[in-house]
Amino acid sequence: MKIRSTLAVGIAAAAALALTACTGGTAPGPADSGPVDTSAKLSGKVSFQTWSLKNEKFTPYFEKLIDQFEKDHPGVTIDWIDQPGDGYQDKILSQANSNTLPDVLNLPPDIAYPLVAAGKLLDLNAADPDLKKVYNPGAWDAYSNFTGVKGTYGLPWYLGSDESWWNLQQLAPYGVTKDSLPDTTDGWLDLAKKVATESKGKVQLVSSMPGLDTFVSAGIPIMDKDGAFVFNTPEAEQIVQKYADAYKAGAMPPEALTGSYAGNAEMYLQGKVAYTSGGSGFAGDLRTKAPSLLEHTVATARPGIPPLFVQGVNVAADSKNKAAALAFAEYVTNEQNQVDFVKIAVGFAPGTAQGTDQVVAEVGKDLDPAQADAMKIMFDALDKAQATPYQWTGAMTDYLNQQMALAIRGDVTPKAALDKIVAYANQNRIDK
């Protein structure tokens, strides 16, 4: 099971345009919202839509979940719908255009955005201001930072992140130990250059170009208060220059700058590089694909601010049964139900502020020790993790990669590359 990735370039923009078209040319703002009382006796039907989760692995969990909620609220019936993985956003758009959105549904922030802009999702902060303290802060923010829109439009459900994986066997000859591993982006790039220089390019620690998450991790502001991209800063230039210096020193395989790139995790599994980033499940990949590497590999938190991958549960603004819908959304995402879910979806974390220790304690004993350790490291880092802005698209990533390759090879300056990337991103914002 994977965190759902950001969909192909232009889909969110196309969705926003289509929703605009269906309202006669101007998309409405978020629907009027306010407190929703879930304390009274609930009744009626609630439709609940998940994304590719009706299968032998997860169906028993959801059947039990729904059965218990219906027992707790005898007047409520939950109609569970599941959509396939492919074409999910197209399906959501079709439902929104035809005013047939389910009462409760599963949307990551990027897919939620066009619905938020069109007034199709309920402001959950207005519905119940006490909810915020229940959930992971970074994940709550991911549903609260929609440009020009106040409110929060999703309850964090299950979360993921990456961590660092190091081959200490390759690094030991250069004085690197587990205790001396860097915990900042600068420190990692400095170490990469040092090891590459001393090994004459034999040991490489950089196997991917800087991405937007690199600048997020370094604490560089990505957007201003108006939603414009602003990460073409001297601090970002410094990071790109350090990549270029590391590349020149032999710290980075040339194929990482080309279309033949297989991915940093794959290069690590092949023993070509001594560092990669990846989720806690990477320990399982090592056990299966490169068991000889596992005993020499250690995991640490990602340098700087770790990335955050978010899935959430949302409520339709036009639901005819808001009280029961919100009550069920809160029930799906309460601490115990999230803990039970990620005990099945091993490697993910609950979207609540609490519960990660319980998951590690209950699941860790049944896992490979390396994966259990990696999961705890990832979970411990989630409190400070940040999601990539929903406005960032696949096309922007493609353009960034083109410019970063030029800058790292020395064909253009870091400043020129960053200025072009930021200009392109601002010209193609999906919220404009």
Buried (B, 14 or more C-beta within 10 A) or exposed (E): BEBBEBBEBBBBBBBBBBBBEBEEEEBEEBBEBEEBEBEEEBEBEBBBBBBBBBEEEBEEBBEEBBEEBBEEBEEBBBEBEBBEEEEBBBBBBEBBBEEEBBBBBBBBBBBBBBBBBBBBBBBBBBBBEEBBEBBBBBBBBBBBBBBEBEBBBBBBBBBBBBBBBBBBBBBEEBEBEEEEBBEEBBBBBBBBBBBBBBBEBEBBBBBBBBBBBBBBBBEBEBBEEEBBBBBBBEEBBBBBBBBBBBBBBBBBBEEBBEEEBBEBBBBBBEEBBBBBBBBBBBBBBBBEEBEEBBEBBBBBBBBBBBBBBBBBBBBBBBBEBBBBBBBBBBBBBBBEBBBBBBBEBBBBBBBBBEBBEBBBEEBBEEBBEBBBBBBBBBBBBBEEBBBBBBBBBBBBBEBBBBBBBBBBEEEBBBBBBBBBBBEBBBEBBBBE
